[in-house]
Amino acid sequence: MFRSFFPTPKLFFLSVLGWFLLVLAVWHGYAIDLGPRMAIVAPAEIIQGERPPFMTQDKAWVYVYIILSALLFCIGWLFYGRHRWYAWSVVGSAVILVVTYFMVQVGVWLNTWYGDFYDLIQEALTNPGTVTVEQFFGKLASAVYILVPTIMAQVLFAYFTSHYVFRWRTAMNNYYMDNWEKLRNVEGAAQRVQEDTMRFAGIVENLGSAFVGSIMTLLAFLPLLWTLSQEVTELPLLGSIDGSLVFIALISSIFGTILLALVGYKLPGLEFHNQRVEAAYRKELVYGEDYADRAAPPTVQHLFGDVRTNYFRLYFNYLYFNVFRYAYLQGANFVPLIALGPTIVAGAITFGVFQQINNAFGKVENSFQFLVNSWTTIVELMSIYKRLMAFESVIHDDGDSTMSDTALSA
């Protein structure tokens, strides 16, 4: 799964984590003030006004530092472990990380923009005549300068990631085809090569991007939410706490993650078994197309009965899982409103600040809730991973090239 696309997968992913921590440590320990001393600044015409407001001198150096760090990482792997799929697995992954960071920065700016815009609305509604039409539409126009190129970048990014996923699938497909003589007798071999590789690459890329996006969102929004927490006068029952909203978001997400992990622990096994019974049913039907003595009604009825039994069991488990899942997600929407209740009643914040807090809290909470929001996808990925792991074990098996049903379910 991974060795077909990434160079030395375990070392590669450990190096990604290690390099990220090193880059972060160097930034906060030394490089944060290096940019101005090196005269790395944004062009003057960009700094002036609001087009775009996140391209300040400080931000320009951050972007240069991140791009240089990504380039150094790619160069290191170019000389250490050059791989057939290097351009996509190493360089492509670096591109995804860098673009994801820029998208998070746009989100940070939008959070500030919404605060200013809603304060403008509050001023216009409270004191008629103090805000002109030019000011109102001028503020809206300032967002257009950012959102139009951002939308174009998102479209191109989606196009790039589609190719990234297909290259990964191609690498897996080629790897399995090179070992087809060992794999051809495994039950459902065709499905694993054709369908599971497609689904695995797509899900891992989506989950990986979402996870990285969550980490970068936390790095960007946690300091902002901590600062905005100073606007909160007190929490219900708890009183005044420094960084209160950060702790509330963390506790809420941990509670939801543990809750759904407990009620959904059976789902990966059921999904895995579901693919087994589906594969057995599909295989018998395929044989029935070529041989008159196969796919007889009693046999087909028995195999389809296994499919029905497992689906009904799966539906029941998802029934009570979704009760807790949707109840938690809906309840989480009210957490910031409850936390801000005393502050709102006291009139201690403006409408714009309220929007900033609400949006920043949602970003942080959603990042902490990565497992909650992705749990059903993770369940699907776990079942695919188990099938492909059992499938790949045949390649490294020195004995019989066939695999029993028991081994596949391990």
N, C-alpha and C positions, 0 to 999 in steps of 0.2 A: 504493500500500500504506500508506504513512505519511501522505502529504499529505491523504488523504481523512479522517483521524481526528485528527491532531495539527496544531496551528497552526504553520506554518513549521517543518517537522520538524527540519532541520539546526540551526537556531537554538535550537529548543526543547530538543533533547537536549544541545547544548553548554551551554545555560543551566542544565540540571539538573546537569551535572557541575561547572560553575563555581560554582553556588550551594552545592552540597554541600561543595566545598573551602573556600569562603568561610565557611560556617557552622561547619565543623570548625576553621578557623583562628581565628575569633572566639571560639569556645568555649574553646579551649586558651590563647588569648592574653589574654582579658579576661573572658568571661562565666562561666567555671567557678566563680568565687567571688562572682558577682553575686547569685545567688539568696538566700543567707542575709542579705545586706545589704538586700535588698528584702523580707525577711520572707516569702519564698515557701517554705513548709514543708508537710509532710504533716500531716494531722490527728493529734492525739495518740493517739487510740484505734487508729489504724492503725500508728503507730510501735511501740507496745507489743506485746510478744509476737511471734508468728510469723504473723500474719494481716493482710496478706501481708508477708513479711519484706523484699521488694524495694521497698516503699513507704516508704523513709526520707526524711529531709529532703533529702539530696543527690540521691536518685533523683527525688523530686518535682520539683525544679528542672530536672533533665535532661529529664523528660517535657514540662514546660511549655515549655522552650526548643525542643524538637523540634517540638511542635505549632505554636508561634508561627512558627517558621521555615517550616514547610509552608504556613501561612496567608499569610504574606508573599509567598511564591513564587506562590501561586495568585492573589493580588490583583494582583501585577505583571503576570501574563499576562492577567488580566481587562481591564486598561486598555490593554495594549500590543497584543495580538493576539487579540481576542475571536473565537472560532470557534464554528461551529454545534454541534460536539461538545465544547465547552469543559468542560461539567460532568463528562463521563466521561473525556475524554482528559487534562485537566489536574488537576481536583479528584480524579477517580477514581484516577489514578496516584499522587497525593500520599497518598491514603488507604491504598493498597496499601503504599507505602513505610513509613508510620508504623506500621501494624499489623504489618508484617514486623519492624520494630524491637522492638516490644513482645513479639512471640513469641520473638525472640532473647533478650530479657531474662529471660523465663520459663525458657528453656533454661539460662542462666547460674545462676539460682537453683537449678534442679533439680540442676545439677552439684554445688553446695555441699551441697544437701540429701542427695544420695546419699553424699557423703563422710562427713557426720555420721552417717547412718543405718547405713552399713556399719561405722563405728567402734563404734557401739552394739552391733551384732551381734557384732563381734569381742570386745568386753568381756563380753557375755553368755555367749559360748561359752568364753572363756578363764577367766573368774571367775564360775562359776555363783552365782546369787543376788544379784549386784550390780546387775542391771537388773530392774526390776519390770515386770509386765505393763502397768501403767498408762503407764509410760514408753515401752514399745515401741509400744503402740497409739496413744498420744498423738503420737508422732513420725509414724506413718502418717497420722493424722488431719490433721496440719499440712499434708501434701501435698494432701489433699482440698480444702482451702480455696482452693488455687491451681488445681488441675487441673480442677475442675468448671466454674468460669467460663471457664477457658482453652479447654476443649473446646467450650463454647457459642460462644465468640468465633470459634473455628476453623470451626465449622459456618456461622455467619453470614458469615464472611470468604469461604468457598468459594462461598456463594450470591452474594455481591457480585461476586466475580471471574468467575463464570459469566455474569452480566449484562454485566460489563465487556467480556468477550470477544465476546459477541453484538452489543453496540453497535459494536464495532470492525468486526465482519463486516458489519453493516448499513451502516456508512459506506463500506466498500469496495464492497459490492454496489451501493449507490446511485451511487457514482462510476463504476463500469463500465457500469451501465445508462444513465447519462446520455450515455455515449459508445458505446452499443451499435451504432449504424450503422457505426462504424469497426471495431468489434471482432468483429462477427458472422461475418465470413468467415475469421477466424483458426481454424486447426485446433484443435479441442478447446476452443473458446471457452466453451461451456456448462459444461464441467468446471472451467475456471479460475474462472468466476464462482461456481459453486455449491459446488465442493469445495475448491479451493485457497484461497479466501478464508476458509473455515471453518477449515481446517487451519493456515493461516498465522497468523491472529489467536490461535488457541489455543496454538500452539507458542511464538510470540514472548512471549505473556504468561507462560506457564509458565517459559520460559527466563529471561526478564527478572526474574521474581520470585525464581527460584533464584539468579540472579547477584547480585541486590541482597541476598538473604538471606546469600549467601556472604560478601559484603563486610562486612555488619553483624556476622556471626558472627566474622569475623577481628578486627574492631575490638573486639568484646567479649571474645573468648577468647584472643587473642594475649597481652595483658598477664597474664591469669590463667595461661596455660601457661608464660610466662616466669618468673612467680613460683614456680609449682610445680616448674620445672626446678631450683630451688635444693635440692629434696629429693633429687635424683638425685646419688648420690655420684660415679659415673663411668660413662662409656660403654665398651662393649667395644672394645678396641684403641685408642681415642682418649683415654681418660682423662677428666678433669674439664674441662667447657667451660661457660661462662656461657650460659644460654638454650639449652642443648643440644637440648631436645625441639622447640623452634621450628625450629631449623636442620634437624633430622632430618625433620620433617614437610614442610618446604619442599623439601628435596632429593628426598624420596620422590615428591612430587607432580609436580615438574618432570620427573623421570625418566619417570614414567608418561605425562605429557602429550606429551612429545617422542616417546616410543615409539609411542603410538597414532596420533599425527599422521603418522608415517612409514609405518606399516603400513596406514593407512586413507585415504590421500590419493586413491585411485581411486573411493571409494564415492560422493561427491557426483555425479560425472559419470554413474555407472551408475544411480543413483536418478533422475536427470534424464532419461536416455535411456529408462528403464523407463516413465516416465509418457508419453513420446511414443509408444512402441509400443502401450501400453495404449489411449491415446486414439485411435490410428488403427484399432485392432481394434474398439473400442467404436463408433466413428463408422460403420464399414462395417456393423455389425450393426443400427444404428439405421436406416440407409438401407434395409437389407433388409426392415425392417418395412413400408415404404411403397412400395418399388419392387421388382417381381418380378425385374428384371435385376441387382439388386445383391445382395451377400453370397452370391455363387456359391461352391460348395464349394472350387474351387481358390484363389480369392481369400482366402477365410476361412482356409484351411489355411496359405497363405503368411503372412498377417498373424499368425496364432497361432504360427507357427513363429518369427517375430521375437520374440514375447513369450516363448516358451520359451527361446530362445537367450539373451536378456538376463537372464532370471531365473536360469538356470543359471550364468551368468557372475557375477551378483550373489551367489548362494549360495556360490560358490567363494571370492570375495573376503571375504565375511563369515566363512567357515570359518577362514582363517588370521588374520583380524582378531580373532575371538573367542578364538582360542588365546592370543594375547598379552594381550588385554583381561582375560579371566578369570584367567589366570596372575598378572598384575600385581595385580588386585584381591584375590585370595586371599593372595598374598604380602605385600601391604600390611598385612593384619590382624596379621601377626606382627612387624612393625617395632617397635611400642611395647614388646612383650614382650621382644624382643631388646635394645632400648635400656635397658630397666629391669632386665635380668638381674642385673648385679652389685649393684644397689641392693636387689633382692628377696632375693638370696642373703645379703647382709650384714644383712638385717633392719632396714634403716634407715628404713623407712616402715611405716605401719599399713595395714590392709586398706582403710580408708576413703580414705586419701590415694591409695593405688593406684587405686581406682575413680575418684577425681577426676582423676588424671593421665590414666588410660586414656580417660575420656570427653572431657576437654578436648583431648587429642591427636587423638582421632577427629574432633571438631568442626573443629579447625584443619586437619587433613589433608584432610577431605572438602571444606572450603571451597577449599583450594588445588587440589583435584582436580576443580574444577567442569567443566573441559573433558573430563577423563577420564570422569566420570560422565554427561556430557551428550552425548558424541561422536555416538552413533547418532541422537539427536534433532537435533543440529546438522546432521548429514548430510542428514536429511530436510528440515530447514528450508532448507538451501542449495539443494536441488533445487527446492523450491517457489518460493523467491525468484528463481531463475534463470528459471523459467517465467513468473512474474508480471512480472518485469522485461521479458522479451521481449514479453509481452502488452501491457504499458503503453506500450512504445515505439511501438506502432501509433497510439496516441492523439495523440502529438506528431509523427507522421510527416506531412509535407505532401504526400507523393506518394500512391502507390497504397495503399488501405486494407487490402489483403490482405498477408499475410506468408508468405514462403516457408519451407519446412522448414529450410533452411540458416540463415535468420535466427533461427528459434526455437531452434536448437541453439547459438547463439553465446553 
